[in-house]
Every structure is written in structure tokens, then in C-alpha cells.
Amino acid sequence: MSPAPATRPRIDAAQRRARLARRHLLAPEHRAATAEETADAVVALHASDPATVHLAACARLRAPDRTKVERALYDDRSLVRMLCMRRTLFALGTELAPVVASAAARPIAARERRGLVKWVRDGLGWDEARLAEVTDRALAALAARGEATATELAADVPELRATVVDSPGKPYQATVSVNSRLLRVLAAEGSVRRSRPRGGWTSSTFRWAPGTALADLPAPPAPRRGPRSPAAGWPPTARRPSRTSGGGPAGRSPTPGAPWPTSAPQRSRCTATTAPPRPASPCPTTSTLCRRPAPGPPCCPRSTRPRWAGRPATGTSTRR
């Protein structure tokens, strides 16, 4: 085993940029062969704008070809559009989709559903039962067609043509149809998905197709957890102990595999020198063992318990 270097290597800005380009598949010699690999390299590709998925993927492909991206999105469905982080639309791989759905997409979809219920109740007087009936009819019409535009669904379910004026009297007043609002919520829940756009690859007018609901996605794998006992050592990703959690000093955690420190030398306030821990002695107040110094100047601490060690156990002295 080679000895550790005496000094740490210094990583400058150019090296950081080079590492970032390799990790994000932007360096020409590290680019990917498929659109799925490009998404996995950066976790997910931004997809709010129809063109961003193609641009982000082609920038990382050895042979840029938007047909590869379209095949992954619409034919193979190996890239899934999902409303997740920051309430933004992303395209990610199918292996990561259950994890992102559990962590971010489901709470956002539930919030979108609550907003829709309130929106139709205040604007149209619909209750949840009426909204559920219209939703079921819209999903049935979409399943019968296989793929459909919003206009075609509104022809099958006339209730979808109803409109609500948002923010009346404001400069940003807008008239929104039930069709567009409902499809957005169903897409957030995974019940419908965006199929091929009606125009070119930059078009924002999509056809809709039945999707896989978030509730039907497989459960994400259980996270790997390291040892929790301080005596057994902390995993490398453990949180730093805080001053009130009984852990080490802020910014300093025990070495993995090393025993947890049970005592530490104390610094005297009056002499600013290191003194050894004092033996336990009966507390005159509680008659229990505690560490108290011999009588000394008033500026000396009344207890040798480290300040970073958190709250003492019940029955011990906390007087200073």
C-alpha cells in the first residue's frame, strides 16, 4: 500500500470543468450512444419546452439524431416525461422513474388534484363526484381512441368545453377550459401521457395517450443504510452530529469504524490550558454521581461535561 501524499492535490477551475464535462457526457470522447444514457448521466433532461429534450440529448450523443430521442419518448417509452422536481417537467429513464415518482411526483400530483377540485368548485359549482364522473368519461374516450387531441376529447365529452375566468379584473385575467386543466392534472398523475406532437419536434401541441398512473409504478428500491450505532462507526454519508444531538463538535464527525469518544479533555476558562477530566463525585443537590471540580475561582466551569455533548442524562448535575 503506497503512503498517503504529504499534501493534498489542488484541483483548479480547469480540472473541475474537465470533470464536469466528462460526467455530463459533454466531452466528445465520453458521449453516449443512446438517448437513455444521456438522461441517466444527468438524472433527468429538462422537458418543459418540447425542443429542450432533443437539444440536451443530442448534445451528449456521439451521433446526434433527434429520431433516437423521439423513438425513446414515443415508441419505446424508455424516457418518461414526469412533473417532478421544482414542479417542472423532466424526461427521465424508466429505472429512475419509480424513485422520482415516490420522492417528488406524487406529492405534486396530489397538490395539483386539490387545486383542480377547488378550481371547479369555485368556478363551476362542481363537486368531487361530478369531477370524477367527467374524468372517467374522458379517460374512457381516450382509451377508445388510442390517441386524441384535447379538441377531440372535448367533442366526446362536452363538459370538457366548460371554461372558468381566472383572476377576473386583473391584467393577467385568462379564460381556462376544463379540458386543459384536467389533462394537465391527469398527466401529473400519470394517467395520460404526451404522445407525438401535431407539428414538428418543436411543436407544443401534443396528442394524448393513456399512460401508467404513478400509483401503478413499482415501488422504488429500499435505500442502503449504514450503521446507526456510534460505536459501530458512521457511514460516509451520515449527517454531522449537532451540538444538541449528543454528537461531536459541529463540523467534525467520528471517523468510520472508530469508537465513539466518551470523554474529552476540558479547557479551563481561567488558565486557558488543557486539564484532564475530573473523577465523579456525589452531587450535593441530587446525591447522584456527577463530575464536579474542586472549589476554585468563579470563572472555572462547574462541570467537566463537554459543551458539545448535548443534554446530560436524567439525574446528573447541570450546574456551572
C-alpha positions as a Python dict, from the first residue, in 0.01 Angstrom:
ca = {
    (1, 'M'): (0, 0, 0),
    (2, 'S'): (151, 331, -106),
    (3, 'P'): (188, 600, 158),
    (4, 'A'): (-53, 890, 157),
    (5, 'P'): (78, 1204, -11),
    (6, 'A'): (212, 1469, 220),
    (7, 'T'): (-5, 1741, 66),
    (8, 'R'): (-347, 1723, -92),
    (9, 'P'): (-364, 1770, -468),
    (10, 'R'): (-503, 2104, -575),
    (11, 'I'): (-789, 2092, -827),
    (12, 'D'): (-811, 2413, -1024),
    (13, 'A'): (-1102, 2551, -1226),
    (14, 'A'): (-986, 2388, -1549),
    (15, 'Q'): (-979, 2043, -1389),
    (16, 'R'): (-1324, 2096, -1241),
    (17, 'R'): (-1460, 2191, -1583),
    (18, 'A'): (-1299, 1883, -1737),
    (19, 'R'): (-1451, 1653, -1474),
    (20, 'L'): (-1790, 1815, -1520),
    (21, 'A'): (-1772, 1772, -1898),
    (22, 'R'): (-1687, 1403, -1859),
    (23, 'R'): (-1956, 1336, -1601),
    (24, 'H'): (-2224, 1515, -1804),
    (25, 'L'): (-2115, 1345, -2127),
    (26, 'L'): (-2027, 1675, -2290),
    (27, 'A'): (-1667, 1585, -2373),
    (28, 'P'): (-1653, 1437, -2726),
    (29, 'E'): (-1468, 1123, -2613),
    (30, 'H'): (-1723, 1049, -2339),
    (31, 'R'): (-2052, 1092, -2524),
    (32, 'A'): (-2328, 830, -2521),
    (33, 'A'): (-2479, 607, -2784),
    (34, 'T'): (-2846, 625, -2678),
    (35, 'A'): (-3084, 890, -2551),
    (36, 'E'): (-3147, 687, -2236),
    (37, 'E'): (-2780, 707, -2139),
    (38, 'T'): (-2783, 1085, -2172),
    (39, 'A'): (-3076, 1114, -1931),
    (40, 'D'): (-2921, 877, -1678),
    (41, 'A'): (-2594, 1071, -1682),
    (42, 'V'): (-2765, 1390, -1561),
    (43, 'V'): (-3055, 1220, -1374),
    (44, 'A'): (-3317, 1384, -1600),
    (45, 'L'): (-3349, 1607, -1904),
    (46, 'H'): (-3547, 1930, -1888),
    (47, 'A'): (-3869, 1884, -2084),
    (48, 'S'): (-4095, 2184, -2020),
    (49, 'D'): (-4020, 2308, -2370),
    (50, 'P'): (-4061, 2042, -2642),
    (51, 'A'): (-3724, 2126, -2800),
    (52, 'T'): (-3513, 2109, -2483),
    (53, 'V'): (-3525, 1729, -2460),
    (54, 'H'): (-3390, 1691, -2813),
    (55, 'L'): (-3124, 1958, -2769),
    (56, 'A'): (-2999, 1824, -2434),
    (57, 'A'): (-2987, 1466, -2558),
    (58, 'C'): (-2827, 1541, -2896),
    (59, 'A'): (-2557, 1748, -2726),
    (60, 'R'): (-2449, 1426, -2548),
    (61, 'L'): (-2489, 1173, -2831),
    (62, 'R'): (-2196, 1052, -3037),
    (63, 'A'): (-2414, 1079, -3346),
    (64, 'P'): (-2679, 1345, -3276),
    (65, 'D'): (-3010, 1232, -3415),
    (66, 'R'): (-3346, 1358, -3295),
    (67, 'T'): (-3517, 1042, -3424),
    (68, 'K'): (-3340, 849, -3147),
    (69, 'V'): (-3493, 1081, -2892),
    (70, 'E'): (-3838, 1057, -3049),
    (71, 'R'): (-3817, 678, -3053),
    (72, 'A'): (-3725, 674, -2682),
    (73, 'L'): (-4008, 914, -2595),
    (74, 'Y'): (-4294, 786, -2809),
    (75, 'D'): (-4220, 434, -2938),
    (76, 'D'): (-4007, 254, -2680),
    (77, 'R'): (-4125, 480, -2396),
    (78, 'S'): (-3786, 431, -2231),
    (79, 'L'): (-3787, 803, -2148),
    (80, 'V'): (-4077, 917, -1931),
    (81, 'R'): (-4196, 1275, -1901),
    (82, 'M'): (-4280, 1349, -1539),
    (83, 'L'): (-4378, 1660, -1345),
    (84, 'C'): (-4139, 1637, -1053),
    (85, 'M'): (-3852, 1844, -916),
    (86, 'R'): (-3939, 2213, -871),
    (87, 'R'): (-4280, 2139, -1027),
    (88, 'T'): (-4104, 2119, -1363),
    (89, 'L'): (-4146, 1870, -1646),
    (90, 'F'): (-3848, 1637, -1690),
    (91, 'A'): (-3772, 1333, -1905),
    (92, 'L'): (-3601, 1050, -1720),
    (93, 'G'): (-3527, 682, -1760),
    (94, 'T'): (-3771, 410, -1663),
    (95, 'E'): (-3541, 270, -1392),
    (96, 'L'): (-3533, 602, -1209),
    (97, 'A'): (-3900, 687, -1266),
    (98, 'P'): (-4032, 498, -958),
    (99, 'V'): (-3778, 673, -735),
    (100, 'V'): (-3862, 1021, -865),
    (101, 'A'): (-4234, 944, -854),
    (102, 'S'): (-4213, 843, -490),
    (103, 'A'): (-3988, 1132, -390),
    (104, 'A'): (-4136, 1426, -583),
    (105, 'A'): (-4405, 1348, -841),
    (106, 'R'): (-4675, 1202, -615),
    (107, 'P'): (-4685, 1498, -372),
    (108, 'I'): (-4700, 1740, -665),
    (109, 'A'): (-4979, 1542, -832),
    (110, 'A'): (-5180, 1540, -509),
    (111, 'R'): (-5140, 1917, -479),
    (112, 'E'): (-5246, 1964, -842),
    (113, 'R'): (-5555, 1748, -780),
    (114, 'R'): (-5655, 1954, -476),
    (115, 'G'): (-5615, 2272, -679),
    (116, 'L'): (-5834, 2131, -957),
    (117, 'V'): (-6109, 2033, -713),
    (118, 'K'): (-6114, 2383, -566),
    (119, 'W'): (-6100, 2541, -912),
    (120, 'V'): (-6407, 2359, -1050),
    (121, 'R'): (-6596, 2404, -723),
    (122, 'D'): (-6546, 2779, -713),
    (123, 'G'): (-6574, 2840, -1088),
    (124, 'L'): (-6838, 2587, -1200),
    (125, 'G'): (-7003, 2465, -881),
    (126, 'W'): (-6895, 2106, -943),
    (127, 'D'): (-6841, 1874, -651),
    (128, 'E'): (-6584, 1595, -644),
    (129, 'A'): (-6838, 1337, -763),
    (130, 'R'): (-6917, 1541, -1075),
    (131, 'L'): (-6547, 1592, -1143),
    (132, 'A'): (-6478, 1220, -1101),
    (133, 'E'): (-6758, 1136, -1346),
    (134, 'V'): (-6621, 1372, -1613),
    (135, 'T'): (-6270, 1237, -1555),
    (136, 'D'): (-6381, 877, -1601),
    (137, 'R'): (-6564, 962, -1923),
    (138, 'A'): (-6261, 1147, -2059),
    (139, 'L'): (-6030, 854, -1982),
    (140, 'A'): (-6274, 611, -2142),
    (141, 'A'): (-6294, 826, -2456),
    (142, 'L'): (-5915, 843, -2474),
    (143, 'A'): (-5883, 467, -2432),
    (144, 'A'): (-6134, 413, -2712),
    (145, 'R'): (-5944, 641, -2949),
    (146, 'G'): (-5597, 525, -2850),
    (147, 'E'): (-5462, 876, -2911),
    (148, 'A'): (-5652, 1204, -2924),
    (149, 'T'): (-5607, 1578, -2910),
    (150, 'A'): (-5775, 1793, -2650),
    (151, 'T'): (-6025, 1910, -2910),
    (152, 'E'): (-6120, 1554, -3000),
    (153, 'L'): (-6172, 1466, -2632),
    (154, 'A'): (-6392, 1771, -2586),
    (155, 'A'): (-6605, 1651, -2878),
    (156, 'D'): (-6661, 1318, -2699),
    (157, 'V'): (-6715, 1474, -2352),
    (158, 'P'): (-6895, 1811, -2389),
    (159, 'E'): (-6836, 1901, -2021),
    (160, 'L'): (-6469, 1948, -2103),
    (161, 'R'): (-6557, 2258, -2305),
    (162, 'A'): (-6666, 2446, -1991),
    (163, 'T'): (-6449, 2746, -1910),
    (164, 'V'): (-6356, 2943, -1599),
    (165, 'V'): (-6223, 3300, -1589),
    (166, 'D'): (-5914, 3310, -1370),
    (167, 'S'): (-5823, 3631, -1185),
    (168, 'P'): (-6114, 3837, -1321),
    (169, 'G'): (-6045, 4208, -1345),
    (170, 'K'): (-5668, 4163, -1322),
    (171, 'P'): (-5423, 4247, -1602),
    (172, 'Y'): (-5341, 3875, -1625),
    (173, 'Q'): (-5705, 3763, -1648),
    (174, 'A'): (-5738, 3444, -1853),
    (175, 'T'): (-6014, 3210, -1964),
    (176, 'V'): (-5916, 2847, -1899),
    (177, 'S'): (-6108, 2542, -2015),
    (178, 'V'): (-6171, 2235, -1804),
    (179, 'N'): (-6012, 2034, -2081),
    (180, 'S'): (-5664, 2185, -2048),
    (181, 'R'): (-5668, 2195, -1668),
    (182, 'L'): (-5790, 1836, -1633),
    (183, 'L'): (-5539, 1696, -1884),
    (184, 'R'): (-5256, 1869, -1701),
    (185, 'V'): (-5359, 1708, -1373),
    (186, 'L'): (-5406, 1367, -1532),
    (187, 'A'): (-5060, 1396, -1687),
    (188, 'A'): (-4914, 1483, -1347),
    (189, 'E'): (-5081, 1173, -1203),
    (190, 'G'): (-4952, 960, -1491),
    (191, 'S'): (-5298, 858, -1611),
    (192, 'V'): (-5230, 1015, -1952),
    (193, 'R'): (-4905, 1088, -2134),
    (194, 'R'): (-4795, 1319, -2412),
    (195, 'S'): (-4768, 1140, -2745),
    (196, 'R'): (-4616, 1276, -3066),
    (197, 'P'): (-4674, 1648, -3130),
    (198, 'R'): (-4912, 1751, -3405),
    (199, 'G'): (-4647, 1962, -3577),
    (200, 'G'): (-4270, 1929, -3583),
    (201, 'W'): (-4039, 1834, -3300),
    (202, 'T'): (-4056, 2189, -3161),
    (203, 'S'): (-4438, 2197, -3150),
    (204, 'S'): (-4606, 2231, -2810),
    (205, 'T'): (-4938, 2085, -2928),
    (206, 'F'): (-4935, 1718, -2832),
    (207, 'R'): (-5165, 1429, -2885),
    (208, 'W'): (-5257, 1245, -2567),
    (209, 'A'): (-5246, 872, -2498),
    (210, 'P'): (-5323, 651, -2197),
    (211, 'G'): (-5035, 635, -1952),
    (212, 'T'): (-4926, 446, -1643),
    (213, 'A'): (-5055, 600, -1322),
    (214, 'L'): (-4796, 682, -1059),
    (215, 'A'): (-4974, 452, -816),
    (216, 'D'): (-4918, 160, -1054),
    (217, 'L'): (-4542, 213, -1081),
    (218, 'P'): (-4326, -42, -898),
    (219, 'A'): (-4201, 57, -556),
    (220, 'P'): (-3853, 211, -557),
    (221, 'P'): (-3569, 1, -413),
    (222, 'A'): (-3502, 39, -44),
    (223, 'P'): (-3217, 283, 27),
    (224, 'R'): (-2892, 145, 158),
    (225, 'R'): (-2842, 239, 519),
    (226, 'G'): (-2516, 236, 707),
    (227, 'P'): (-2465, 152, 1074),
    (228, 'R'): (-2659, 371, 1311),
    (229, 'S'): (-2473, 293, 1632),
    (230, 'P'): (-2199, 546, 1712),
    (231, 'A'): (-1976, 268, 1848),
    (232, 'A'): (-2001, 81, 1515),
    (233, 'G'): (-1887, 382, 1315),
    (234, 'W'): (-2081, 621, 1098),
    (235, 'P'): (-2143, 573, 727),
    (236, 'P'): (-1963, 819, 499),
    (237, 'T'): (-2292, 996, 419),
    (238, 'A'): (-2411, 1028, 780),
    (239, 'R'): (-2527, 1368, 895),
    (240, 'R'): (-2288, 1562, 1104),
    (241, 'P'): (-2381, 1543, 1474),
    (242, 'S'): (-2515, 1872, 1602),
    (243, 'R'): (-2442, 2038, 1931),
    (244, 'T'): (-2779, 1936, 2073),
    (245, 'S'): (-2799, 1579, 1941),
    (246, 'G'): (-2529, 1427, 2162),
    (247, 'G'): (-2280, 1412, 1878),
    (248, 'G'): (-1937, 1554, 1818),
    (249, 'P'): (-1848, 1917, 1768),
    (250, 'A'): (-2017, 2089, 1479),
    (251, 'G'): (-1826, 2028, 1159),
    (252, 'R'): (-1638, 1727, 1297),
    (253, 'S'): (-1777, 1370, 1294),
    (254, 'P'): (-1612, 1049, 1416),
    (255, 'T'): (-1403, 851, 1170),
    (256, 'P'): (-1599, 549, 1028),
    (257, 'G'): (-1503, 241, 1223),
    (258, 'A'): (-1350, 435, 1511),
    (259, 'P'): (-1503, 412, 1862),
    (260, 'W'): (-1722, 696, 1971),
    (261, 'P'): (-1540, 928, 2215),
    (262, 'T'): (-1679, 903, 2567),
    (263, 'S'): (-1478, 1185, 2722),
    (264, 'A'): (-1262, 1470, 2610),
    (265, 'P'): (-1007, 1697, 2776),
    (266, 'Q'): (-1157, 2018, 2903),
    (267, 'R'): (-1016, 2369, 2870),
    (268, 'S'): (-1010, 2578, 3181),
    (269, 'R'): (-1163, 2919, 3140),
    (270, 'C'): (-927, 3089, 3380),
    (271, 'T'): (-592, 2945, 3271),
    (272, 'A'): (-669, 2854, 2902),
    (273, 'T'): (-480, 2526, 2948),
    (274, 'T'): (-592, 2169, 2895),
    (275, 'A'): (-694, 1982, 3209),
    (276, 'P'): (-777, 1610, 3247),
    (277, 'P'): (-1136, 1502, 3324),
    (278, 'R'): (-1211, 1503, 3697),
    (279, 'P'): (-1342, 1194, 3875),
    (280, 'A'): (-1708, 1155, 3956),
    (281, 'S'): (-1826, 1268, 4298),
    (282, 'P'): (-2165, 1281, 4471),
    (283, 'C'): (-2367, 1585, 4376),
    (284, 'P'): (-2473, 1779, 4686),
    (285, 'T'): (-2805, 1862, 4525),
    (286, 'T'): (-2923, 1531, 4375),
    (287, 'S'): (-2698, 1286, 4567),
    (288, 'T'): (-2603, 1124, 4235),
    (289, 'L'): (-2261, 1087, 4080),
    (290, 'C'): (-2153, 1378, 3866),
    (291, 'R'): (-1825, 1533, 3764),
    (292, 'R'): (-1767, 1846, 3969),
    (293, 'P'): (-1439, 2028, 4009),
    (294, 'A'): (-1282, 2116, 4336),
    (295, 'P'): (-1363, 2464, 4466),
    (296, 'G'): (-1186, 2724, 4255),
    (297, 'P'): (-1224, 3066, 4103),
    (298, 'P'): (-1578, 3163, 3998),
    (299, 'C'): (-1473, 3169, 3633),
    (300, 'C'): (-1389, 2797, 3631),
    (301, 'P'): (-1657, 2563, 3489),
    (302, 'R'): (-1870, 2379, 3745),
    (303, 'S'): (-1887, 2063, 3534),
    (304, 'T'): (-1639, 1880, 3314),
    (305, 'R'): (-1908, 1764, 3072),
    (306, 'P'): (-1812, 1879, 2720),
    (307, 'R'): (-2026, 2164, 2593),
    (308, 'W'): (-2077, 1979, 2264),
    (309, 'A'): (-2202, 1657, 2424),
    (310, 'G'): (-2566, 1763, 2434),
    (311, 'R'): (-2802, 1734, 2727),
    (312, 'P'): (-2680, 1529, 3024),
    (313, 'A'): (-2862, 1219, 3138),
    (314, 'T'): (-3150, 1248, 3383),
    (315, 'G'): (-3028, 1287, 3740),
    (316, 'T'): (-2693, 1440, 3661),
    (317, 'S'): (-2592, 1787, 3757),
    (318, 'T'): (-2605, 2067, 3504),
    (319, 'R'): (-2491, 2346, 3735),
    (320, 'R'): (-2193, 2553, 3628),
}
